[in-house]
Amino acid sequence: MHLLSVQNLSKHYGDKPLFTDASFSISNLDRIGLTGVNGSGKSALLKILAGLETPDAGKITRNPKARIEYLPQNPLMDEQTAVLDYLFQGQSPTMQLLRSYQNAALALSQNPHNSKLQGQLDALNQKMDAENGWAAEANAKAILTRLGVTDFSAPLGRLSGGQRRRTALARALLDPADLLILDEPTNHIDPETIAWLETYLGKLKSALLMVTHDRYLLDRIANQILEIDGGRLHIHRGNYSVFLKDKAQRESLKQKLEVDRRNILRRELDWLHRSPMARGGKQKARIQRAETLLETRHTSPGAPLNITAASRRSGKQILALRKVSKGFGGQTLIKAFSYIVKKGDRLGIVGPNGAGKSALLNLIAGRLQPDAGEITLGATIHTGYFDQEGEALNENQRVLDNVTEIAEVVRTANDERITAAQMLSRFQFPRRMHRSYISALSGGERRRLSLLRTLMMAPNLLLLDEPTNDLDIQTLSILEDYLETFQGVLIVVSHDRYFLDRTVEHIFAFEGDGQIRQYPGNYSAYQSQKAQRHPQVAKKARAAKSSLPSSPAQNAPRRLSYKEKQELTRLEERIPELEAQKESLIEKINQAGSDYQNLQSLSATFNQLENELDADLNRWAELAEWA
C-alpha cells in the first residue's frame, strides 16, 4: 500500500536552508533510515511528514486510509496520567475499545446500581472477548516490562526522562500505525533492550521511518537510507552498509570533479591574465565562466582533515580505585569495586539504566565522593569529561569565539599545529557557521560543539557519558577516528554497540547488587562471553579475574586447604548444573510472549540464578588460580 509521497519539499530555519527540492515516497514494506549531520533538518522533516510543521515549499500527499504515528525525542505528556492509561490513549480501534471499557467500568464502580451502565459494560465485555482486547492489555504490560518500566500505575510525572521516553516508545510499539516515525528511539536505552527492540521492529508489519545513530540497527532493519547532505536529499536503496558504499563512491566522484574544476579554473585564470584587453566579448564570456567555476564546489562542507588526537603526557600513576562503594536512597549501586587504570586503557561501561554507570564516572571525575574506599588520581592527569547534560554555552557568543577561548591552536600527537577554525571544520562546522551565534545552533550542533571543546582541552583521561546521544552518525565517525589516535586513557559509558566495538578493549558490566564484572575485549566479545552456555565460561571468568589489580600479599604463593579442595570439586559439579538451569530459563522467557506476570516471575528467577552463577564462577576462578 502506498502511504505518502513527497514532491519538491523545501524548508528553511531562519536564513539557513535545511533542504530543498526533496522528493521521495513511502510504501508499506519500506524500512527507512534518515541520516545527516546535526542541524541538517532530520527532525524538521519528520515533523513535516507527521503534519506538525509546514514546509516552505513542496507538496505532501498522504493516503487518507493510512494512520501515521510519530514518536518525537521529547514527547509531551500529562504528568498526572498513569503509565498504563497513557499507553491506551492511541487511536487504533483496539485502543479505543480499551478506553471505552475502562471508562464504562469506572462509571459503574461509581454508580453500581445503574442497570444501563451495567448493560453497556456487558456489551463492551463481549466485544473485548470477540476482538481479543484482553491480549492488548497483557501485551502492553509485557512491552513496558521489556523496556524497564514496571510500575504501571505510576503517574508519568514521577518517571525519569529516560523512563518517559521508553513509555512513549512502548505506546508506539503497542499501537503500531501503518507508518511509524521514530526520532532517536534508542536514546536512553541499554544495549540489551536495544537488541530486543531491533528484533521487535524487524517483526512489525508497519512501515518505518527513523532517525537513529545506532548503525547496527540501521544495518539490520533498514532497506532504504535517506541522507540529507548539503541541503539535498539522496536516496540509497539498501541497508546502512550499502549506503556507506554509495556514499564513498559519491565522495570519490566529488573529489574528482573538484580536481577537474580547479584545473580548469587555473587555466581560465591564466588565460585571463595573459589575454589582451581588446577582446572584450570573448573575455567577458571567459570571466563569467571563471566566476561560475569559483562558485561551484564539489567538496562536502565538513571535508575531513587528517588530525591525530592530542593529549598531555601522563606519569606512571593514572587512576586507582580501591574498594570503592556508593549508594543512593538505601540502594547500593557500586560495591567494593577495585581497579588500577593503566596507560592506554580503553574501558567501556555497560549495564541497565539506573545501575550506577554515570555515578561511577562522576566518582572518577570528583563530582561525587565514595561512601567507602578511595580514588587516587595521578598528579599529571588532566581530565576531560563529556557528560550527558553538556556544559552551558553562552548563546550570545559566536561559534569560533567559543572554541578559541579554549585554545586558538591545538598541537597534535605529531606536533602539528591545527587552528581552532580547522578543528571546527573537522567537526562538521563549515566556514559559514564560524561567525554564527550559538543561539542559532540546533540541540545536536550545541552538543557537537561541547564535544569539540572537551577534546581541545587535550586531556589525558577522557570520560564520555553516553556520547552518542543527540550526535549524528557523521560526527560519531569523526569521533571514532579521532579516538583511534588518542594516546590517553578512555573511559566511556555508552549504549551504542557499534561505538563500543570501535573504541574500547575492556568492558565493565554492572550486573546487579553493586557488582561490576570485567570482560576482556570490545562489546561483541562481551556478548559472546555472556552467551556461552558451556564450562568454558568459567575459563573466561578466570581470565577476567586474573586481570584484576592485586596487592603484593596476593601475589605470594598460595596452597589450597583440604576444605578449599572440596569446595573446588563441588563448584566444578554445581556450575554446569546452574548453566543448564539458566539455559532452560532463557527458553521459557522467550516462550512467555505477552504473559507479563509469568515474564516478571521468570525474570526475577533468572536474575537470582545469574547472581548465584557469577558468585560461583568468581569463587571457582579464585580457587582454580591458587590450585
C-alpha positions as MATLAB code, in Angstrom:
seq = 'MHLLSVQNLSKHYGDKPLFTDASFSISNLDRIGLTGVNGSGKSALLKILAGLETPDAGKITRNPKARIEYLPQNPLMDEQTAVLDYLFQGQSPTMQLLRSYQNAALALSQNPHNSKLQGQLDALNQKMDAENGWAAEANAKAILTRLGVTDFSAPLGRLSGGQRRRTALARALLDPADLLILDEPTNHIDPETIAWLETYLGKLKSALLMVTHDRYLLDRIANQILEIDGGRLHIHRGNYSVFLKDKAQRESLKQKLEVDRRNILRRELDWLHRSPMARGGKQKARIQRAETLLETRHTSPGAPLNITAASRRSGKQILALRKVSKGFGGQTLIKAFSYIVKKGDRLGIVGPNGAGKSALLNLIAGRLQPDAGEITLGATIHTGYFDQEGEALNENQRVLDNVTEIAEVVRTANDERITAAQMLSRFQFPRRMHRSYISALSGGERRRLSLLRTLMMAPNLLLLDEPTNDLDIQTLSILEDYLETFQGVLIVVSHDRYFLDRTVEHIFAFEGDGQIRQYPGNYSAYQSQKAQRHPQVAKKARAAKSSLPSSPAQNAPRRLSYKEKQELTRLEERIPELEAQKESLIEKINQAGSDYQNLQSLSATFNQLENELDADLNRWAELAEWA';
ca = [
       0.000    0.000    0.000;
       1.249    3.461   -0.891;
       1.339    5.588    2.288;
       2.653    9.010    1.280;
       4.647   10.821   -1.366;
       6.772   13.970   -1.121;
       7.409   16.295   -4.070;
       9.953   19.135   -4.167;
       9.864   19.749   -0.417;
      11.908   22.677    0.970;
      12.423   24.010    4.484;
      14.457   26.871    5.983;
      15.393   27.617    9.579;
      15.606   31.411    9.662;
      18.035   32.305    6.873;
      19.550   28.823    6.884;
      18.296   26.382    4.206;
      17.826   22.888    5.673;
      16.864   21.010    2.494;
      15.479   21.902   -0.916;
      13.561   20.014   -3.648;
      13.324   16.791   -1.625;
      11.219   14.108   -3.325;
      10.537   10.504   -2.248;
       7.711    8.119   -1.411;
       6.954    5.588    1.352;
       5.087    2.297    0.903;
       4.020   -0.306    3.464;
       7.115   -2.521    3.087;
       9.639    0.304    3.473;
      12.048    0.394    6.427;
      13.789    3.742    6.022;
      16.669    5.234    7.984;
      17.131    9.015    7.791;
      20.678   10.300    8.291;
      22.524   13.605    8.117;
      24.620   15.879   10.317;
      23.022   17.640   13.292;
      21.168   20.714   12.092;
      20.623   19.357    8.577;
      16.840   19.144    9.102;
      16.184   15.490   10.011;
      13.796   16.201   12.884;
      12.151   19.014   10.889;
      11.455   16.594    8.025;
       9.907   14.060   10.419;
       7.636   16.741   11.901;
       6.550   17.863    8.439;
       5.662   14.296    7.446;
       3.743   13.876   10.721;
       1.781   17.057    9.980;
       3.186   19.033   12.917;
       5.079   21.580   10.788;
       4.526   23.061    7.360;
       7.158   23.151    4.612;
       8.223   26.371    2.895;
       7.550   24.795   -0.493;
       6.560   21.465   -1.976;
       3.701   19.020   -1.627;
       2.942   16.020    0.577;
       0.248   13.546   -0.475;
      -0.915   11.183    2.274;
      -3.085    8.094    1.859;
      -6.325    9.040    3.676;
      -6.745    5.443    4.865;
      -3.236    5.249    6.353;
      -2.590    6.032   10.016;
       0.725    7.710   10.834;
       2.260    7.604   14.342;
       5.129    9.936   15.296;
       7.423    9.491   18.316;
       9.497   12.652   18.935;
      12.670   12.788   21.002;
      10.882   14.563   23.862;
       7.180   13.616   23.766;
       4.688   15.861   25.559;
       2.843   14.060   28.373;
       0.259   14.840   31.024;
       2.233   14.309   34.227;
      -0.870   13.198   36.134;
      -1.700   10.367   33.714;
      -0.785    6.849   34.861;
       1.657    4.841   32.765;
      -0.855    2.225   31.612;
      -3.558    4.814   30.905;
      -1.080    6.700   28.701;
      -0.490    3.564   26.631;
      -4.228    3.234   25.991;
      -4.513    6.749   24.515;
      -3.710    5.502   20.998;
      -6.119    5.946   18.105;
      -6.423    2.396   16.788;
      -9.805    0.589   17.161;
      -8.328   -1.714   19.834;
      -7.091    1.217   21.933;
     -10.441    2.992   21.580;
     -12.215   -0.180   22.735;
      -9.921   -0.477   25.761;
     -10.596    3.145   26.733;
     -14.351    2.658   26.355;
     -14.224   -0.420   28.567;
     -12.130    1.337   31.231;
     -14.461    4.375   31.233;
     -17.544    2.170   31.497;
     -16.023    0.131   34.331;
     -15.105    3.337   36.201;
     -18.599    4.785   35.721;
     -20.225    1.586   37.004;
     -17.927    1.478   40.042;
     -19.165    4.972   40.948;
     -22.834    4.051   40.344;
     -23.058    0.266   40.879;
     -26.883    0.080   40.742;
     -27.243    1.670   37.285;
     -28.633   -1.043   35.018;
     -27.937    0.965   31.872;
     -24.236    1.239   32.731;
     -24.172   -2.468   33.564;
     -25.615   -3.258   30.140;
     -23.005   -1.087   28.409;
     -20.211   -2.799   30.322;
     -21.563   -6.268   29.458;
     -21.671   -5.328   25.767;
     -18.140   -3.977   25.879;
     -17.004   -7.083   27.749;
     -18.343   -9.268   24.923;
     -16.648   -7.028   22.367;
     -13.360   -7.306   24.261;
     -13.702  -11.101   24.101;
     -14.523  -11.057   20.391;
     -11.700   -8.684   19.411;
      -9.118  -10.104   21.836;
      -8.810   -6.804   23.654;
      -7.563   -8.515   26.820;
      -4.421   -9.623   24.965;
      -3.647   -5.979   24.152;
      -3.612   -5.107   27.848;
      -1.307   -8.017   28.665;
       0.909   -7.112   25.718;
       1.145   -3.515   26.953;
       2.444   -4.685   30.317;
       4.875   -7.114   28.684;
       6.350   -4.380   26.431;
       6.680   -1.977   29.371;
       8.469   -4.668   31.370;
      10.863   -5.337   28.495;
      11.645   -1.617   28.353;
      12.328   -1.446   32.084;
       9.114    0.283   33.224;
       7.427   -1.917   35.836;
       5.231    0.456   37.877;
       2.192    0.551   35.604;
       0.101    2.772   37.896;
       2.801    5.428   38.487;
       1.957    8.945   37.232;
       4.158   10.000   34.316;
       5.425   12.992   36.292;
       7.165   10.616   38.705;
       9.226    8.945   35.974;
      12.726    9.947   34.914;
      13.284   11.440   31.464;
      14.584    8.137   30.141;
      11.601    6.229   31.567;
       9.196    8.665   29.926;
      10.835    8.140   26.548;
      10.630    4.375   26.984;
       6.967    4.625   27.983;
       6.264    6.674   24.845;
       8.152    4.075   22.793;
       6.055    1.310   24.368;
       2.881    3.136   23.301;
       4.146    3.442   19.728;
       5.036   -0.271   19.625;
       1.792   -1.388   21.257;
      -0.373    0.523   18.824;
       1.629    0.373   15.564;
       0.293    2.588   12.784;
       0.628    1.991    9.048;
       3.685    4.265    9.167;
       5.713    4.529   12.373;
       8.016    7.584   12.530;
      10.682    7.354   15.244;
      13.138   10.113   16.201;
      16.146    8.563   18.023;
      14.240    5.649   19.609;
      17.413    4.091   21.111;
      18.407    7.096   23.247;
      18.481    6.242   26.982;
      18.050    2.507   26.330;
      20.653   -0.052   27.378;
      22.244   -2.342   24.736;
      20.310   -5.449   25.817;
      16.997   -3.627   25.333;
      18.154   -2.193   22.005;
      18.825   -5.749   20.825;
      15.266   -6.703   21.843;
      13.863   -3.581   20.135;
      15.786   -4.486   16.984;
      14.065   -7.891   16.891;
      10.651   -6.370   17.672;
      10.891   -3.758   14.904;
      12.004   -6.444   12.481;
       8.716   -8.297   13.054;
       6.421   -5.260   12.825;
       4.178   -5.063    9.759;
       4.239   -1.251    9.829;
       6.393    0.829    7.517;
       9.206    2.521    9.434;
      10.934    5.876    9.071;
      13.505    6.507   11.783;
      16.342    8.801   12.724;
      18.885    6.859   14.769;
      22.626    6.890   15.390;
      22.597    3.113   16.048;
      24.403    1.782   12.984;
      23.798   -1.881   13.832;
      20.052   -1.159   13.984;
      20.164    0.602   10.602;
      22.185   -2.207    9.062;
      19.839   -4.958   10.254;
      16.446   -3.243    9.869;
      16.620   -0.620    7.109;
      16.105   -1.459    3.428;
      16.481    2.169    2.359;
      18.558    5.133    3.589;
      17.599    8.780    3.054;
      20.552   11.128    3.503;
      20.389   14.920    3.851;
      23.743   16.239    2.669;
      24.422   19.859    1.795;
      20.713   20.661    1.613;
      19.991   17.834   -0.847;
      18.195   14.569   -0.189;
      19.919   11.440   -1.526;
      18.133    8.082   -1.711;
      20.099    4.849   -1.211;
      18.364    1.513   -1.837;
      19.651   -0.974    0.719;
      20.820   -1.075    4.321;
      23.479    1.013    6.055;
      26.378   -0.976    4.569;
      25.071   -0.313    1.043;
      24.664    3.363    1.934;
      28.313    3.596    3.045;
      29.481    2.132   -0.275;
      27.244    4.501   -2.257;
      28.414    7.488   -0.226;
      32.082    6.547   -0.683;
      31.550    6.396   -4.457;
      29.760    9.754   -4.418;
      32.521   11.375   -2.358;
      35.135    9.919   -4.704;
      33.290   11.423   -7.670;
      33.062   14.772   -5.851;
      36.811   14.777   -5.283;
      37.474   14.019   -8.959;
      35.085   16.773  -10.056;
      36.757   19.189   -7.635;
      40.219   18.374   -9.034;
      38.895   18.905  -12.582;
      37.237   22.182  -11.540;
      40.443   23.544  -10.041;
      42.493   22.557  -13.109;
      40.030   24.259  -15.478;
      39.821   27.313  -13.201;
      43.609   27.581  -13.111;
      43.774   27.501  -16.944;
      40.969   30.088  -17.252;
      42.614   32.468  -14.802;
      45.951   32.030  -16.545;
      44.328   32.836  -19.909;
      42.615   35.920  -18.461;
      45.895   37.230  -17.058;
      47.657   36.836  -20.419;
      44.850   37.815  -22.835;
      44.731   41.302  -24.458;
      42.021   43.627  -23.143;
      40.716   44.397  -26.661;
      38.908   41.065  -26.990;
      36.025   42.325  -24.885;
      33.328   39.881  -25.990;
      35.438   36.756  -25.596;
      36.945   37.964  -22.360;
      33.510   38.689  -20.833;
      32.361   35.136  -21.539;
      35.588   33.696  -20.106;
      35.242   35.885  -16.983;
      31.688   34.607  -16.447;
      32.909   31.042  -16.890;
      35.678   31.615  -14.316;
      33.182   33.110  -11.861;
      30.916   30.082  -12.275;
      33.865   27.777  -11.600;
      34.738   29.772   -8.477;
      31.184   29.424   -7.137;
      30.840   25.717   -7.955;
      32.480   23.450   -5.420;
      32.201   19.674   -5.240;
      33.514   19.084   -1.715;
      31.384   18.364    1.339;
      31.005   21.273    3.785;
      32.805   19.361    6.535;
      35.532   17.730    4.446;
      37.744   15.846    6.904;
      41.228   16.857    7.880;
      43.818   14.279    8.867;
      44.212   15.132   12.544;
      45.830   12.858   15.105;
      44.471   13.313   18.613;
      46.433   15.465   21.017;
      46.749   14.676   24.718;
      49.028   15.647   27.580;
      51.810   13.416   28.819;
      50.978   11.414   31.917;
      53.140    9.959   34.673;
      53.206    6.387   35.909;
      50.204    6.796   38.210;
      46.952    7.475   36.382;
      43.928    6.371   38.404;
      43.355    3.833   41.160;
      40.024    2.755   42.652;
      40.318    0.705   45.844;
      37.222   -0.971   47.309;
      35.007    1.923   46.205;
      31.343    1.767   47.250;
      28.477    4.148   46.517;
      24.750    4.053   47.114;
      21.674    6.272   46.920;
      18.424    6.045   48.858;
      19.432    2.871   50.625;
      20.348    1.098   47.376;
      23.953    0.046   46.780;
      24.995    0.843   43.210;
      28.743    0.158   43.487;
      30.111   -2.334   45.994;
      33.807   -2.617   46.898;
      34.993   -2.015   43.325;
      38.757   -2.020   42.704;
      40.715   -1.334   39.544;
      44.064    0.259   38.723;
      43.929    2.122   35.417;
      46.965    1.610   33.200;
      48.379    3.672   30.352;
      46.435    3.165   27.142;
      43.381    1.629   28.857;
      40.199    1.893   26.788;
      37.340    0.925   29.073;
      33.642    0.597   28.244;
      30.953    0.605   30.959;
      27.604   -1.108   30.309;
      24.575   -2.077   32.356;
      20.858   -1.405   32.835;
      19.533    2.127   33.249;
      19.911    3.304   36.832;
      22.567    0.693   37.626;
      25.201    3.308   38.548;
      27.249    3.797   35.361;
      27.114    7.611   35.439;
      27.715    7.536   39.195;
      30.998    5.690   38.574;
      32.125    8.351   36.087;
      31.128   11.120   38.497;
      33.168    9.437   41.239;
      36.209    9.322   38.945;
      35.683   12.956   37.943;
      35.418   14.040   41.575;
      31.833   15.229   41.261;
      30.747   12.592   43.808;
      32.511   11.228   46.861;
      32.509    7.484   47.621;
      30.696    6.133   50.682;
      33.678    3.839   51.267;
      37.051    3.165   49.670;
      39.350    5.633   47.965;
      40.021    7.020   44.499;
      43.510    8.288   43.692;
      44.198   10.420   40.620;
      47.740   10.873   39.329;
      49.332   14.314   39.739;
      49.858   14.711   35.961;
      46.317   13.692   34.980;
      44.133   16.244   33.241;
      40.522   15.035   32.961;
      38.143   15.868   30.137;
      34.512   14.990   30.904;
      31.786   14.993   28.227;
      28.653   14.205   30.223;
      25.020   13.651   29.247;
      23.858   17.137   30.196;
      26.590   19.059   28.377;
      28.032   22.353   29.550;
      26.001   25.550   29.435;
      27.102   27.556   26.386;
      26.916   31.343   26.070;
      24.198   31.870   23.462;
      25.406   35.406   22.725;
      28.862   34.167   21.751;
      29.952   33.295   18.225;
      30.891   29.688   17.463;
      34.545   30.430   16.630;
      34.991   32.667   19.691;
      33.580   29.908   21.890;
      36.229   27.465   20.694;
      39.186   29.875   20.669;
      38.619   30.648   24.372;
      39.740   27.035   24.959;
      42.660   27.179   22.513;
      43.454   29.123   19.366;
      45.824   26.394   18.197;
      45.931   22.702   19.040;
      49.121   20.658   18.801;
      48.553   17.113   17.574;
      50.344   13.922   18.575;
      52.620   14.521   15.554;
      53.382   18.044   16.855;
      51.421   19.663   14.034;
      49.566   22.934   14.632;
      45.808   22.862   13.942;
      43.844   26.087   14.266;
      40.510   26.362   16.039;
      38.848   27.102   12.674;
      40.292   23.907   11.193;
      39.043   21.913   14.169;
      35.568   23.388   13.690;
      35.620   22.375   10.020;
      36.743   18.885   11.011;
      33.740   18.589   13.342;
      31.159   19.458   10.687;
      31.028   23.237   11.257;
      31.618   24.784    7.795;
      33.252   28.198    7.482;
      29.902   29.952    7.030;
      28.896   28.863   10.555;
      32.028   30.072   12.356;
      30.638   33.598   12.820;
      27.126   32.367   13.726;
      25.839   32.872   17.237;
      25.383   29.793   19.432;
      21.709   30.745   19.856;
      21.201   29.786   16.198;
      22.542   26.236   16.671;
      20.332   23.166   16.981;
      20.497   20.963   20.084;
      22.673   18.424   18.282;
      25.026   21.148   16.984;
      25.466   22.521   20.512;
      26.300   19.045   21.795;
      28.830   18.638   18.985;
      30.394   21.977   19.927;
      30.628   20.886   23.589;
      32.361   17.688   22.481;
      34.885   19.675   20.435;
      35.618   21.955   23.422;
      36.271   18.891   25.595;
      38.698   17.389   23.076;
      40.514   20.690   22.527;
      41.435   20.754   26.213;
      43.864   17.921   25.317;
      43.013   15.683   28.292;
      44.997   12.552   29.061;
      41.997   10.990   30.852;
      38.847   11.264   28.738;
      35.460   10.420   30.288;
      32.493   10.098   27.909;
      28.991    9.595   29.311;
      26.599    8.481   26.560;
      28.457   10.491   23.892;
      26.267    9.114   21.084;
      23.059   10.694   22.437;
      21.956   13.507   20.100;
      25.060   13.213   17.891;
      24.742   12.337   14.216;
      26.464    9.347   12.665;
      28.936   11.526   10.744;
      30.138   13.170   13.962;
      30.357    9.780   15.663;
      32.564    8.508   12.819;
      34.820   11.552   13.213;
      34.980   10.999   16.983;
      35.820    7.310   16.482;
      38.594    8.180   14.018;
      39.874   10.798   16.467;
      39.915    8.320   19.359;
      41.900    5.783   17.330;
      44.964    8.039   17.704;
      44.125    9.243   21.228;
      47.096    8.339   23.440;
      45.465    8.911   26.812;
      43.053    6.759   28.821;
      39.471    6.467   27.582;
      36.543    5.518   29.852;
      33.148    5.545   28.157;
      29.566    4.804   29.201;
      27.513    4.038   26.123;
      24.515    2.067   24.882;
      25.816    2.267   21.298;
      27.074   -1.220   20.430;
      28.917   -0.125   17.284;
      30.664    2.728   19.098;
      31.809    0.388   21.881;
      33.079   -2.151   19.352;
      35.215    0.515   17.667;
      36.602    2.308   20.707;
      37.043    0.043   23.763;
      39.135   -3.006   24.612;
      37.738   -3.937   28.025;
      34.179   -3.972   29.401;
      32.982   -3.239   32.936;
      29.450   -4.652   33.267;
      27.072   -3.686   36.093;
      25.375   -6.974   36.934;
      23.226   -6.199   39.977;
      23.717   -5.827   43.742;
      26.541   -3.334   43.171;
      28.730   -5.907   41.449;
      30.845   -4.788   38.474;
      32.262   -7.654   36.452;
      35.118   -7.314   33.960;
      35.241   -8.759   30.446;
      38.274   -8.505   28.140;
      37.582   -7.296   24.595;
      35.027   -4.990   22.991;
      31.229   -5.162   23.265;
      30.809   -8.014   20.768;
      33.378  -10.063   22.699;
      31.486   -9.305   25.921;
      28.236  -10.510   24.332;
      29.896  -13.718   23.174;
      31.250  -14.418   26.643;
      27.864  -13.763   28.242;
      26.113  -16.007   25.717;
      28.233  -19.080   26.246;
      26.471  -21.974   27.967;
      29.490  -24.224   28.439;
      32.041  -24.755   31.229;
      34.407  -22.613   29.146;
      32.527  -19.666   30.662;
      34.410  -20.453   33.835;
      37.709  -20.089   31.981;
      36.571  -16.675   30.751;
      35.729  -15.717   34.315;
      39.219  -16.831   35.367;
      40.796  -14.673   32.653;
      38.744  -11.681   33.777;
      39.623  -12.373   37.400;
      43.324  -12.574   36.680;
      43.218   -9.079   35.130;
      42.157   -7.546   38.467;
      44.809   -5.487   40.256;
      46.398   -7.367   43.092;
      48.446   -6.379   46.111;
      51.939   -7.798   46.781;
      50.462  -10.007   49.512;
      48.081  -11.526   46.969;
      50.988  -12.353   44.664;
      52.609  -14.617   47.291;
      52.447  -18.414   46.701;
      49.212  -19.924   47.965;
      48.133  -23.530   48.547;
      44.603  -24.871   48.883;
      43.415  -26.240   52.203;
      41.522  -29.531   52.394;
      38.174  -27.684   52.712;
      39.013  -25.462   49.740;
      39.805  -28.513   47.607;
      36.402  -29.960   48.494;
      34.778  -26.614   47.709;
      36.511  -26.512   44.306;
      35.211  -30.021   43.495;
      31.652  -29.047   44.478;
      31.829  -25.869   42.355;
      33.006  -27.804   39.295;
      29.904  -30.012   39.651;
      27.498  -27.190   40.508;
      28.443  -24.652   37.770;
      27.338  -26.858   34.805;
      24.027  -27.523   36.621;
      23.400  -23.788   37.099;
      24.296  -23.104   33.449;
      21.780  -25.758   32.347;
      19.093  -24.168   34.550;
      19.938  -20.750   33.103;
      19.597  -22.015   29.535;
      16.232  -23.573   30.387;
      15.028  -20.287   31.911;
      16.055  -18.359   28.782;
      13.939  -20.691   26.661;
      10.953  -20.188   28.992;
      11.382  -16.406   28.882;
      11.461  -16.463   25.076;
       8.256  -18.520   25.065;
       6.477  -16.287   27.601;
       5.215  -13.984   24.850;
       2.862  -11.324   26.234;
       2.222  -13.091   29.570;
       3.783  -10.299   31.593;
       3.114  -11.872   35.010;
       4.928  -15.051   34.007;
       7.628  -12.912   32.383;
       8.214  -10.939   35.588;
       8.429  -14.127   37.674;
      10.831  -15.789   35.236;
      12.970  -12.630   35.026;
      13.290  -12.459   38.824;
      14.314  -16.124   38.979;
      16.750  -15.590   36.120;
      18.435  -12.618   37.852;
      18.773  -14.559   41.108;
      20.231  -17.566   39.292;
      22.657  -15.392   37.332;
      23.907  -13.764   40.542;
      24.493  -17.197   42.084;
      26.308  -18.392   38.972;
      28.518  -15.283   38.852;
      29.432  -15.689   42.526;
      30.300  -19.367   41.966;
      32.343  -18.557   38.843;
      34.332  -15.889   40.662;
      34.983  -18.217   43.598;
      35.917  -21.063   41.227;
      38.338  -18.752   39.373;
      39.969  -17.758   42.670;
      40.373  -21.352   43.882;
      41.476  -22.656   40.468;
      44.152  -19.960   40.236;
      45.570  -20.963   43.648;
      45.372  -24.648   42.699;
];
